[in-house]
């Protein structure tokens, strides 16, 4: 099971030196990959009674720009979006950005995608919120076509490309993983995904979700064992004495990857995140 670190975007701030030090420290510590979340806009909750989730005070570095920076200061870390809210973005532009990151990093991008939950972002980006699930499925098809062929034509419900293509091409099919636990997500993962990114504990529910994925894969004529699993441990939400058992539980369920999240631990300085990650890796390996 390959262990990665979740980029602590909500608590690391905007100083590029701090971002650099965290990234190089994580690579030097022996982590396999970095996982970064995605949000474009934060909603002001002042006039939105009952609003829950991220707000305009939540700091998010834009993932593709961040990965361009990280690609230049690392040599081995895999760069993983966990997850990119794909339907609110233009498909061809995502294909271009992802291809460029993959080229500049030497093939180190893994694209985790999901449908998101923030209708404010969708409205601001001019994309219908209610059609996001159907759009995502078509987007994955188009992304793979754009990465595979110099020139394509595509006429879908949401996207149209007429005799055009990317340059440079990534030279491979960038892995696309899905985040989320809804039944539709699980079955989509089995049918067309390269992997699944759960955030839940390794319990009976997770076992049943994995069975749904594997069943959908078999029905689609795919090898269920070829679908990766990236679980996530939020250290602040699980008692320290249970961290190893949490990781081992996911190992037993067949997880191929594992992310460690240091946010919401009450750490006082951005640098503390890297220190905690250095200390915890030997305990989970």
Backbone as a ProteinNet text record, in pm:
[ID]
protein_1_A
[PRIMARY]
XXXXXXXXXXXXXXXXXXXXXXXXXXXXXXXXXXXXXXXXXXXXXXXXXXXXXXXXXXXXXXXXXXXXXXXXXXXXXXXXXXXXXXXXXXXXXXXXXXXXXXXXXXXXXXXXXXXXXXXXXXXXXXXXXXXXXXXXXXXXXXXXXXXXXXXXXXXXXXXXXXXXXXXXXXXXXXXXXXXXXXXXXXXXXXXXXXXXXXXXXXXXXXXXXXXXXXXXXXXXXXXXXXXXXXXXXXXXXXXXXXXXXXXXXXXXXXXXXXXXXXXXXXXXXXXXXXXXXXXXXXXXX
[TERTIARY]
85	0	88.8	73.4	154.4	92.9	174.2	123	158.6	57	74.7	30.4	57.3	23.3	-79.3	-179.8	-279.3	-221	-221.3	-172.2	-263.7	-210.5	-295.4	-336	-407.2	-433.3	-507.4	-594	-672.6	-589.1	-471.8	-392.9	-249.3	-212.2	-72.6	-46	-149.8	-131.1	-85.2	-47.8	-16.4	130.8	216.4	359.3	421	474	528	645.6	720.4	833.3	784.7	673.4	617.6	566.2	499.6	450.6	568.4	674.3	793.5	853.8	868.2	930.8	845.9	713.7	626.7	642.9	641	646.4	777.5	888.4	1018	1038.8	983.6	993.7	916.8	799.1	717.1	787	846.1	917.9	1038.8	1114	1232.3	1196.3	1077.5	1034.3	1000.4	977	949.4	805.8	724.8	586.7	583.4	486	473.3	405.8	308.6	230.4	173.9	124.5	57.2	-84.2	-181.2	-321.6	-365.9	-423.1	-472.4	-619.7	-696	-838	-857.1	-981.6	-1012.2	-1137.9	-1124.1	-1238.9	-1193.8	-1278.6	-1246.2	-1292.7	-1413.3	-1471.9	-1525	-1516	-1576.9	-1695.7	-1805.4	-1927.6	-1925.8	-1966.1	-1984.7	-2114.3	-2106.5	-2227.2	-2316.9	-2277.3	-2349.8	-2498.7	-2531.2	-2671.7	-2720.6	-2657.2	-2696.3	-2720	-2833.7	-2862.6	-2850.9	-2785.7	-2771.6	-2658.1	-2577.4	-2468.1	-2369.6	-2330.5	-2227.8	-2120	-2001.4	-1891.7	-1800	-1715.5	-1615.1	-1680	-1608.4	-1657.5	-1550.7	-1577.7	-1481.1	-1354.8	-1358.5	-1241.4	-1153.2	-1199.6	-1124.2	-1024.9	-894.9	-790.7	-766.7	-782.3	-755.1	-658.9	-545.3	-457	-515.9	-513.7	-568.6	-481	-544.2	-467.9	-370.6	-410.2	-319.2	-199.8	-223.4	-112	-20.9	-82.1	-5.1	81.3	23.1	99.2	209.3	188.8	296.6	416	385.8	490.5	557.6	476.5	531.3	612.1	569.2	642.1	784.9	803.7	935.6	1028.5	972.8	1056.8	1066.1	1010.2	1017.1	1062.6	1098.9	1142.1	1064.8	1001.3	937.9	792.7	750.4	614.9	509.8	414.6	298.7	206.6	145.1	59	-85.6	-168.4	-301.7	-407.2	-507.4	-620.8	-720.7	-766.4	-851.7	-967.4	-1065.9	-1082.7	-1105.5	-1075.5	-1109	-1258.6	-1325.9	-1470.1	-1482	-1480.1	-1466.9	-1582.8	-1710.2	-1819.2	-1829.4	-1769.7	-1778.8	-1666	-1583.2	-1472.1	-1489.4	-1430.5	-1435.1	-1350.4	-1407.7	-1341.2	-1210.5	-1213.9	-1092.7	-982	-1019.7	-918.7	-858.4	-941.8	-889.3	-794.4	-832.5	-746.3	-610.8	-611.4	-487.9	-403.1	-467.1	-393.8	-335.9	-417.1	-370.1	-255.5	-268.6	-161.9	-32.1	-43.8	76	143.4	63.1	120.3	189.5	126.7	184.7	315.5	319	441.2	552.8	523	625.7	672.2	588.5	626.9	688.6	692.3	745.6	649.8	518.6	418.9	380.1	365.6	337.8	199.7	108.6	-25.3	-122.6	-205.4	-322.4	-442.1	-542.1	-654.6	-773.8	-791.3	-911.1	-1019.4	-1139.9	-1247.1	-1375.2	-1462.1	-1591.3	-1687.4	-1813.1	-1915.3	-1929.9	-1875.9	-1886.2	-2024.1	-2034.6	-2159	-2197	-2105.9	-2123.4	-2189.6	-2319.7	-2392	-2347.7	-2292.7	-2245.6	-2131.7	-2040.7	-1931.7	-1985.7	-2075.7	-2133	-2200.5	-2278.7	-2346.9	-2246.7	-2142.4	-2042.8	-1963	-1945.8	-1870.1	-1958.2	-2088.8	-2179.5	-2213.4	-2219	-2246.6	-2369.4	-2464.9	-2584.1	-2549.2	-2590	-2557.3	-2624.8	-2748.7	-2827.3	-2782.8	-2700.1	-2658	-2513.8	-2460.4	-2317.9	-2277.6	-2363.6	-2329.8	-2321.5	-2421.8	-2422.9	-2307.1	-2278.1	-2170.2	-2035.4	-2013.8	-1885.9	-1855.8	-1954	-1932	-1886.6	-1950.2	-1908.6	-1771.6	-1743.8	-1614.3	-1499.2	-1516.4	-1410.2	-1382.4	-1486.7	-1470.1	-1392.8	-1429.6	-1363.8	-1219.3	-1193.9	-1056.1	-966.3	-1012.7	-929.6	-906.6	-1005.7	-987.1	-884.3	-895.3	-803.5	-659.9	-640.1	-505.4	-446.4	-532	-485.5	-455.5	-522.5	-514.2	-475.4	-390.8	-349.1	-464.2	-559.9	-675.8	-799.8	-904.1	-1028.6	-1148.3	-1260.3	-1390.9	-1481.3	-1561.8	-1647.7	-1773.8	-1887.5	-2015.3	-2099.8	-2091.6	-2163.6	-2273.5	-2342.3	-2450.4	-2396.7	-2277.1	-2224	-2100.7	-2032	-1908.5	-1904.2	-1842.6	-1827.2	-1687.3	-1617.2	-1484.6	-1484.1	-1443.6	-1441.6	-1299.7	-1242.3	-1110.7	-1008.8	-982.7	-887.3	-819.7	-707.4	-637.3	-538.3	-486.6	-389.3	-247.6	-161.6	-19.8	54.2	133	176.9	74.3	82	4.4	81.6	11.4	82.2	163.8	136	212.5	162.7	53.8	-6.6	-149.1	-227.7	-361.2	-349.9	-369.9	-359.6	-466.1	-430.1	-529	-638.7	-762.1	-876.3	-942.9	-943.9	-1003.7	-1126.1	-1220.9	-1343.8	-1352.9	-1401.4	-1429	-1578.5	-1619	-1760.1	-1807.3	-1917.6	-1967.4	-2106.2	-2168.5	-2302.8	-2298.7	-2409.5	-2415.5	-2378.2	-2424.7	-2392.7	-2241.8	-2174.2	-2028.6	-1959	-2003.1	-1940.7	-1953.8	-2071.5	-2092.6	-2016.9	-2008.7	-1929.9	-1782.3	-1734.7	-1595.9	-1570.4	-1661.7	-1645.5	-1647.1	-1733.1	-1746.9	-1630.2	-1586.6	-1490.3	-1373.7	-1371	-1268	-1140.8	-1030.6	-904.2	-888.3	-968.8	-959.9	-1069.3	-1078.5	-1179.7	-1109.7	-1162.8	-1100.5	-1200.8	-1218.6	-1309.2	-1246.6	-1330.7	-1282.7	-1338.1	-1396.4	-1463.3	-1369.5	-1407.5	-1327.2	-1339.5	-1249.2	-1251.9	-1350.4	-1478.2	-1581.5	-1666.2	-1775.7	-1861.7	-1923.6	-1952.7	-2007.1	-1906.1	-1780	-1676	-1660.6	-1668.8	-1658.6	-1770.9	-1892.2	-2006	-1989.1	-1936	-1912.2	-1811.7	-1707.9	-1609	-1669.3	-1759.6	-1827.6	-1910.8	-1974.1	-2051.2	-1960.7	-1845.4	-1749.7	-1704.1	-1668.2	-1615.8	-1722.2	-1844.8	-1955.2	-1977.3	-1974.5	-1992.4	-1878.4	-1756.7	-1641.7	-1657.7	-1697.4	-1714.7	-1822.9	-1931.3	-2039.9	-1994.3	-1897.2	-1845	-1731.7	-1702	-1595.9	-1457.1	-1446.3	-1317.5	-1267.4	-1137.8	-1078.5	-1097.2	-1179.2	-1200.2	-1071.6	-976	-850.7	-764	-793.9	-713.7	-756.3	-864.6	-914	-849	-778.5	-708.7	-801.8	-752.6	-828.2	-735.2	-774.2	-697.9	-784.6	-756.8	-826.4	-759.4	-824.9	-769.4	-789.8	-684.7	-688.4	-674.9	-778.8	-771.3	-726.4	-602.4	-544	-624.5	-677.6	-750.2	-885	-933.3	-1065.3	-1058.5	-937.3	-919.1	-819.5	-848.5	-753.4	-618.7	-511.6	-378.2	-352.8	-405.5	-379.8	-447.5	-537.6	-610	-558.5	-457.9	-410.6	-360.9	-279.7	-224	-334.2	-428.1	-538.2	-623.3	-642	-717.1	-646.8	-514.4	-438	-440.4	-422.8	-421.9	-559.2	-665.7	-799.6	-818.2	-766.1	-776.6	-683.4	-567.1	-481.1	-556.2	-626	-699	-811.1	-866.2	-972	-916.5	-785.1	-723.9	-682.2	-672	-630.6	-491.2	-475.8	-346	-272.4	-349.1	-293.9	-362.2	-296.6	-347.5	-298.5	-389.7	-353.6	-363.8	-271.8	-268.8	-298.1	-403.3	-449.8	-418.3	-342.5	-303.2	-385.4	-483	-565.5	-660.9	-703.7	-796.8	-737.1	-606.3	-540.3	-504.9	-535.1	-499.7	-353.8	-287.7	-145.6	-130.4	-30.6	-20	53.1	140.2	219	210.9	220.2	217.2	326.3	444	554.4	526	433.9	403.3	341.8	275.4	214.1	320	430.1	537.4	601.4	614.9	675.4	590	458.6	368.7	376.7	379.8	386.6	516.3	626.7	753.4	744.8	678.1	670.6	573.6	466.1	361.6	389.7	467	487.2	542	644.4	694.7	590	495	392.9	285.7	276.1	174	228.2	358.7	419.2	429.2
-119.2	0	124.5	207.3	328.1	440.9	506.4	606.9	747.1	833.9	971.1	1067.9	1194.9	1301	1395	1431	1528.4	1669.3	1747	1884.8	1965.1	2026.2	2093.8	2234.6	2242.9	2373.1	2470.2	2420	2509.1	2572.9	2516.3	2562.6	2599.2	2590.1	2614.5	2759.3	2833.1	2972.2	2987.6	3110.6	3142	3173.4	3155.2	3181.5	3069.7	3100.8	2994.4	2921.3	2989.7	2922.9	2811.8	2837.5	2736	2616.7	2645.7	2537.8	2454.2	2521.8	2450.7	2362.6	2417.6	2341.6	2220	2237.3	2124	2015.4	2054.5	1958.2	1881.8	1952.3	1884.4	1799.2	1842.2	1761.9	1631.7	1638.3	1518.9	1419.6	1471.4	1381.8	1320.3	1402.1	1350.9	1248.6	1263.1	1170.1	1032.8	1023.9	895.8	873.3	979.4	963.2	940.3	861.6	826.1	934.6	1004.4	1100.6	1210.8	1313.5	1426.1	1434.4	1449.2	1464.3	1606.7	1675.2	1811.8	1819.9	1889.7	1909.7	2022.6	2036.4	2138.8	2216.7	2347.5	2438.5	2567.8	2623.5	2747.4	2868.7	2861.6	2974.4	2928.7	3019.4	2995.7	3088.1	3033.8	3113.4	3189.7	3315.1	3394.8	3348.8	3297.4	3243.4	3348.7	3477.8	3582	3582.2	3576	3578.6	3442.9	3336.6	3200.8	3121.2	3139.6	3069.5	2917.9	2855.4	2711.6	2660.8	2751.4	2709	2622.7	2510.2	2425.9	2399.5	2370.3	2343.3	2462.8	2458.5	2562.2	2697.1	2804.4	2940.3	3023.6	3153.1	3244.5	3258.9	3213.7	3219.6	3096.2	2997.6	2872.7	2889.7	2877.7	2900.6	2773.5	2783.8	2673	2719	2653.4	2675.4	2602.9	2666.3	2604.2	2483.7	2367.8	2243.1	2232	2272.3	2255.9	2351.1	2472.3	2565.2	2514.7	2466.8	2410.9	2294.1	2206.2	2089.7	2128.1	2234.6	2283	2326.6	2392.5	2435.8	2315.1	2221.2	2103.1	2016.7	2009.2	1929.4	1979	2110.6	2170	2152.2	2123.3	2115.4	1973.4	1876	1736.8	1650.1	1527.2	1435.4	1304.3	1269.2	1138.4	1142.1	1243	1247.1	1240	1149	1148.2	1262	1328	1443.7	1402.4	1410.6	1351.3	1455.1	1473.4	1557.7	1470.6	1519.8	1434.8	1508.4	1558.6	1536.2	1669.3	1668.5	1779.9	1776.1	1890.6	1897	1913.5	1800.9	1801.3	1866.9	1840.8	1894.3	2046.5	2115.3	2260.4	2324.7	2240.8	2290.3	2248.9	2327	2294.7	2170.8	2073.4	1945.2	1957.4	2027.2	2039.5	2111.8	2210.9	2283.6	2193.8	2114.4	2018.9	1920.6	1872.8	1780.5	1844.4	1970.7	2042.5	2060.6	2105.7	2129.7	2000.8	1896.2	1768.9	1713.2	1721.4	1674.5	1750.7	1881	1962.8	1927.1	1908.3	1866.6	1731.9	1641	1507.8	1514	1595.6	1610.7	1671.9	1781.1	1853.3	1778.3	1688.1	1611.8	1477.1	1444.2	1315.1	1201.5	1226.5	1120.6	1092.6	1199	1179.1	1228.2	1249.4	1296.1	1179.6	1183.2	1095.1	1186	1175.1	1268.1	1206.3	1244.7	1207.8	1310.1	1263.7	1355.3	1322.4	1423.1	1404.8	1511.6	1500.3	1593.3	1716.4	1713.1	1829.4	1845.7	1950	1973.7	2121.9	2209.9	2354	2419.1	2442.1	2500.8	2643.8	2712.7	2850.4	2852.4	2757.7	2747.5	2719.1	2624.2	2589	2709.5	2783.1	2900.9	3003.1	3027.8	3128.5	3086.9	2955.9	2905.8	2874.8	2900.5	2890.6	2749.2	2656.5	2516.1	2471.1	2403.3	2356.5	2254.5	2283.3	2199	2062.5	2060.1	1936.9	1833.3	1871.1	1776.8	1729.3	1752.7	1730.4	1582.6	1491.5	1349.9	1296.8	1328.2	1284.1	1347.5	1472.6	1540.8	1476.3	1439.1	1381.2	1254.6	1169.3	1045	1071.6	1166.1	1199.7	1265.7	1346.5	1414.2	1315	1208.3	1108	1046.4	1016.4	962.5	1058.7	1186.9	1286.1	1309.5	1315.1	1332.3	1223.5	1100.8	989.6	994.7	1038.5	1053.5	1162.6	1275	1386.3	1350	1268.5	1227.5	1121.6	1049.2	933.8	964.6	1064.6	1086.7	1232	1253.9	1390.4	1480.1	1423.2	1498.7	1411.5	1471.9	1396.9	1480.2	1412.6	1476.9	1409.2	1488.5	1434.6	1518.6	1452	1522.1	1461.8	1522.3	1471.3	1566.6	1528.7	1612.8	1742.8	1738.2	1853.7	1915.3	1840.3	1888.3	1852.2	1939.6	1913.3	1955.7	1866.5	1895.8	1854.5	1944.2	1913.9	1922.3	1805.6	1795	1885.6	1856	1933.5	1840.8	1886.3	1801.2	1877.4	1809.3	1866.2	1850.1	1942.7	1931.2	2014.3	1952.6	1813.3	1717.3	1593.6	1485.9	1428.8	1371.4	1318.6	1192.7	1123.9	1004.2	881.2	894.9	781.8	821.2	725.5	756.4	791.9	916	958.6	886.5	826.9	754.4	847.1	802	877.8	796.4	852.5	788.7	869.2	802.6	869.4	878.9	993.8	1012.4	1014.1	970.6	969.9	830.9	825	697	661	745.3	714.7	593.2	524.1	403.6	431.2	545.3	579.5	596.3	653.8	672	536.6	448.5	316.9	238.9	242.4	168.6	234	364.8	434.5	396	387.2	347.5	208.7	116.7	-18.5	-25.4	56	52.7	118.8	236.5	313.6	371.4	354.8	419.3	337.7	406.9	340.7	318.3	387.9	370	444.4	417.7	477.9	543.1	657.9	734.7	754.8	656.2	671.5	753.1	810.5	883.5	822.7	705.5	640.5	542.3	492.7	390.8	255.4	161.9	29.3	-63.1	-37.6	-110.9	-194	-248.6	-332.1	-254	-125.6	-43.5	-29.9	-4.6	6.1	-125.1	-237	-367.2	-386.6	-345.7	-357.8	-265.7	-145	-53	-110.6	-173.6	-236.5	-350.8	-423	-530.5	-474.5	-358.4	-293.8	-255.7	-199.4	-161.2	-283.8	-388.2	-508	-578	-574.2	-632.7	-556.2	-422.3	-339.8	-360.4	-377.1	-401.2	-533.7	-637.3	-768.3	-764.5	-691.6	-680.1	-606.1	-516.1	-440.5	-514	-635.3	-712.1	-669.2	-603.1	-555.4	-642.5	-635.8	-708.3	-625.5	-668.2	-589.3	-563	-654.5	-637.9	-525.9	-480.5	-374.7	-235	-225.7	-96.8	-62.3	50.4	89.2	145.2	149.6	205	296.5	422.7	516.9	557.9	500.4	537.4	659.2	715.2	835.6	832	863.1	872.7	1018.5	1074.3	1208.7	1192.5	1227.3	1198.8	1261	1381.6	1449.9	1389.3	1298.8	1238.9	1096.8	1043.1	905.4	906.8	843.7	839.2	782.9	839.9	801.5	652.2	592.1	449.1	362.8	423.1	348.4	375.1	459.8	494.8	372.6	292	175	75.8	55.8	-36.7	12.8	144.3	204.1	171.8	192.8	164.4	15.1	-67.8	-211.6	-261.5	-198.2	-235.5	-214.7	-102.5	-77.7	-168.8	-202.5	-301.2	-432.5	-473.8	-600.2	-595.6	-475.8	-461.5	-448.4	-442.8	-438.6	-301.7	-204.6	-69.9	-72.7	-0.8	9.9	137	237.3	367.6	414.9	507.3	554.4	697.6	788.6	928.2	964.5	1049.4	1093	1242.3	1278.4	1416.8	1472.3	1581.6	1643.5	1767	1802	1919.5	1887.8	1993.9	1982.7	1908.1	1920	1863.5	1970.9	2097.6	2207.1	2245.6	2215.5	2249.6	2401.6	2454.5	2599.8	2666.8	2593.8	2652.1	2563.7	2623.9	2543.1	2435.8	2469.2	2374.6	2249.2	2261	2146.8	2030.5	2060.8	1955.1	1859.4	1915.6	1831.7	1750.2	1808.4	1737.4	1618.1	1638.9	1528.9	1418.4	1456.8	1356.9	1276.5	1341.6	1268.7	1166	1203.6	1115.9	998.4	1022.1	920.6	814.6	845.3	750.2	615.9	612.4	480.9	400.8	469.5	401.4	334.9	378.5	327.4	230.5	233.8	154.3	5.8
0	0	0	-101.1	-114	-30.4	50.6	143.5	95.1	90.4	48	155.5	132.1	226.6	164.6	242.4	197.6	215.9	110.1	117.1	209.6	315.4	414.9	371.8	258.7	197.8	288	373.8	459.1	568.8	597.1	711.4	676.2	548.9	513.2	472.5	434.7	395.8	252.2	216.6	76.7	53	151.6	135.5	51.6	-67.4	-153.2	-90	-2.5	63.4	155.5	224.5	313.8	233.2	121.1	34.4	-16.6	-54.9	-104.9	3.6	123.6	232.3	269.7	272.3	303.1	197.1	71.4	-39.1	-40.2	-28.2	-31.3	92.9	206.5	329	316.8	255.7	237.3	144.3	37.1	-53.5	15.5	90.1	159.4	266.3	326.1	430.6	375.3	243.8	182	140	139.8	94.4	-56.2	-99.6	-240.6	-322.8	-262.8	-339.9	-251.2	-317.5	-252.4	-307.1	-218.3	-256.1	-227.6	-325.1	-305.8	-342.2	-258.3	-282.8	-384.3	-433	-532.7	-496.4	-489.8	-491	-557.1	-642.8	-714.4	-635.8	-582.4	-509.7	-374.5	-277.2	-147.6	-128.2	-81.1	-64.2	68.1	62.9	184	251.2	375.5	439.2	504.4	499	570.9	538.3	411	369.1	320.7	371.6	336.1	465.1	529.1	655.1	639.1	734.5	731.2	644.4	588.5	501.9	580.3	522.9	582.7	478.8	525.8	433.5	420.1	317.5	297.6	267.1	302.4	281.7	211.2	198.7	138.6	223.5	347.9	435.9	421.7	345.6	327.7	213.5	244.1	143.9	62.4	-68.9	-159.7	-268.2	-279.5	-393.6	-514.4	-630.1	-751.3	-787.4	-804.1	-806.6	-923.9	-1042.8	-1155.6	-1146.5	-1102.8	-1083.4	-971.8	-863.2	-752.5	-799.4	-879.9	-925.9	-1024.2	-1100.6	-1185.2	-1102.2	-990.4	-896.5	-832.3	-785.2	-719.1	-815.1	-940.6	-1038.9	-1055.7	-1041	-1061.4	-942	-825	-704.9	-648.9	-721.2	-679.4	-796	-764.5	-870.2	-870.4	-758.5	-747.5	-702.7	-631.1	-577.5	-688.3	-672.7	-760.4	-716.6	-813.6	-787.1	-812.6	-708.3	-713.3	-675.8	-759.7	-721.7	-646.9	-532	-450.2	-383.7	-462	-605.2	-677.3	-807.2	-895	-924.6	-908.4	-938.4	-1089.7	-1158.6	-1304.1	-1378	-1343.8	-1426.5	-1427.9	-1330.3	-1331.9	-1414.5	-1474.6	-1556	-1702.3	-1792.7	-1935	-1962.2	-2029.1	-2046.6	-2125.1	-2236.2	-2317.7	-2242.9	-2161.5	-2084.1	-1976.5	-1909.2	-1811.3	-1879.4	-1998.3	-2072.2	-2099.7	-2140	-2169.6	-2044	-1935.6	-1811.6	-1755.4	-1755.3	-1703.1	-1787.6	-1919.9	-2007.1	-1981	-1960.9	-1938.2	-1805.8	-1700.8	-1572.8	-1587.4	-1658.4	-1674.5	-1752.4	-1856.6	-1935.9	-1851.6	-1782.7	-1707.3	-1582.8	-1531.6	-1412.4	-1448.1	-1576.4	-1616.2	-1589.1	-1607.9	-1592.8	-1449.9	-1369.4	-1226.1	-1183	-1277.1	-1241	-1230.7	-1126.3	-1115.2	-1092.3	-1177.3	-1175.2	-1101.7	-975.4	-902.1	-931.3	-964.7	-1002.6	-926	-914.6	-851.4	-899.6	-854.4	-903.6	-814.6	-692	-605.1	-542.8	-459.8	-386.2	-381	-423.6	-402.9	-524.4	-515.3	-629.1	-657.6	-556.1	-576.7	-678.8	-668.3	-765.2	-904.8	-914.7	-1044.7	-1109.6	-1030.5	-1084.9	-1137.4	-1057.9	-1095.8	-1219.4	-1236.9	-1350.8	-1471.2	-1457.8	-1570.3	-1613.3	-1515.7	-1546.8	-1468.3	-1532	-1460.4	-1352	-1229.6	-1115.7	-1125.2	-1171.2	-1167	-1270.2	-1366.6	-1470.3	-1451.1	-1334.3	-1315	-1323.1	-1276.3	-1281.3	-1423.3	-1502.7	-1642.3	-1720.1	-1688.6	-1760.6	-1729.7	-1603.7	-1565.1	-1645.6	-1662	-1734.6	-1877.9	-1944.9	-2080.1	-2082.2	-1979.8	-1975.3	-1969.3	-1892	-1881.6	-2018.3	-2093.4	-2228.1	-2317.3	-2311	-2395.2	-2352.2	-2222.5	-2174.7	-2231.7	-2224.7	-2270.7	-2421.4	-2495.7	-2639.9	-2670.1	-2601.3	-2624.9	-2588.2	-2486	-2445.9	-2538.2	-2610.3	-2687.4	-2833	-2891.1	-3035	-3065.8	-3165.8	-3200	-3244.2	-3317.1	-3364.9	-3345.1	-3288.5	-3268.5	-3312.4	-3328.8	-3340.5	-3238.6	-3171.5	-3065.1	-3060	-3062.7	-3058.5	-2946.9	-2828.1	-2712.8	-2669.4	-2563.6	-2510.8	-2454	-2394.8	-2323.7	-2389.5	-2473.6	-2535	-2682.6	-2760.6	-2903.3	-2945.5	-3012.9	-3066.8	-3213.2	-3299.8	-3443	-3496.4	-3524.6	-3587.6	-3518.6	-3391.7	-3313.5	-3212.6	-3158	-3062.3	-2977.4	-2876.4	-2784.3	-2838.7	-2802	-2830.2	-2725.2	-2635.6	-2638.3	-2579.7	-2625.3	-2565.1	-2446.5	-2350	-2233.6	-2261.1	-2373.4	-2403.2	-2329.5	-2256.1	-2184.8	-2149.2	-2103.6	-2054.4	-1906.2	-1873.2	-1733.5	-1651.5	-1538.4	-1457.8	-1405.2	-1414.7	-1363.7	-1253.3	-1132.8	-1016.3	-974.9	-909.3	-867	-714.9	-668.9	-527.9	-502.8	-381.8	-347.3	-310.3	-236.9	-190.6	-237.2	-319.7	-370.8	-462.5	-470.2	-551.8	-696.9	-750.2	-889.3	-908.6	-808.1	-815.1	-813.7	-726.2	-714.6	-844.8	-904.2	-1029	-1145	-1144	-1246.7	-1234.7	-1111.1	-1088.7	-1144.5	-1117.8	-1169.3	-1320.8	-1382.3	-1529.1	-1600	-1552	-1631.3	-1551.6	-1420	-1339.8	-1325.1	-1303.1	-1273	-1123	-1041.9	-898.4	-825.8	-695.4	-608.1	-490.5	-443.9	-336.5	-222.3	-135.3	-21.8	90.3	175.2	292.8	421.5	412.1	524.1	593.4	710.8	778.5	710.3	739.7	678	749.4	729.7	801.3	704.8	755.1	671.2	556.1	579.9	471.8	358.8	394.3	292	216.3	287.4	223.2	120.3	159.9	68.3	-52	-30.1	-141.2	-239.7	-187.2	-274.1	-354.3	-294	-367	-482	-458	-564.6	-680.6	-649.6	-753.5	-831.7	-759.5	-824.8	-908.9	-859.8	-936.5	-1066.1	-1059.1	-1178.6	-1277.1	-1224	-1310.9	-1385.3	-1313.6	-1376.5	-1483.5	-1454.7	-1552.1	-1677.9	-1661.8	-1775.7	-1847.1	-1801.4	-1864	-1824.1	-1708.7	-1660.9	-1546	-1519.8	-1407.9	-1280.9	-1185.6	-1063.2	-986.9	-994.5	-920.8	-977	-1098.6	-1160.7	-1115.3	-1040.1	-993.9	-860.1	-854.7	-733.1	-627.4	-504.8	-391.7	-313.5	-299.7	-215.8	-97.1	19.5	142.8	204.4	306	368.4	519	590.2	735.9	776.5	839.1	896.6	1041.1	1068.7	1199.3	1313.8	1291.4	1397.1	1428.6	1343.8	1364.2	1419.3	1428.8	1475.5	1591.1	1705.1	1816.7	1772.5	1824.4	1779.8	1793.3	1898.7	1918.2	1811.1	1735.5	1631.7	1491.2	1475	1341.7	1264.5	1328.8	1259.6	1223.5	1315	1286	1169.9	1159.8	1048.8	916.8	913.6	792.2	759.2	860.9	837.1	791	843.2	799.9	651.7	601.4	457.6	377.6	434.1	368.1	348.9	453.5	446.6	342.6	318.2	218.4	76.4	65.3	-66.9	-114.1	-23.4	-63.7	-124	-234.2	-300.7	-260.5	-218.4	-179.8	-51.9	17.6	145.6	166.6	199.9	222.3	369.4	415.6	555.1	560.6	632.1	641.8	780.4	785.3	913	948.5	866.2	899.1	1014	1081.5	1194.4	1313.4	1330.6	1447.8	1550.6	1516.3	1606	1600	1488.4	1474.4	1465.3	1534	1547.5	1432	1361.3	1253.9	1129.7	1010.5	888	885.4	941.5	939	1020.6	1117.5	1203	1124	1013.5	933.1	879.1	828.8	776.9	888.1	1005.1	1117.5	1160.3	1168.6	1203.8	1098.3	971.8	864.7	872.7	904.2	919.3	1031.9	1139.8	1255.7	1236	1160.6	1150.4	1044.6	942.8	833.2	880.4	966.1	1010.8	1088.6	1150.5	1230.1	1142.8	1016.6	926.7	823.1	802.4	694.9	732
[MASK]
+++++++++++++++++++++++++++++++++++++++++++++++++++++++++++++++++++++++++++++++++++++++++++++++++++++++++++++++++++++++++++++++++++++++++++++++++++++++++++++++++++++++++++++++++++++++++++++++++++++++++++++++++++++++++++++++++++++++++++++++++++++++++++++++++++++++++++++++++++++++++++++

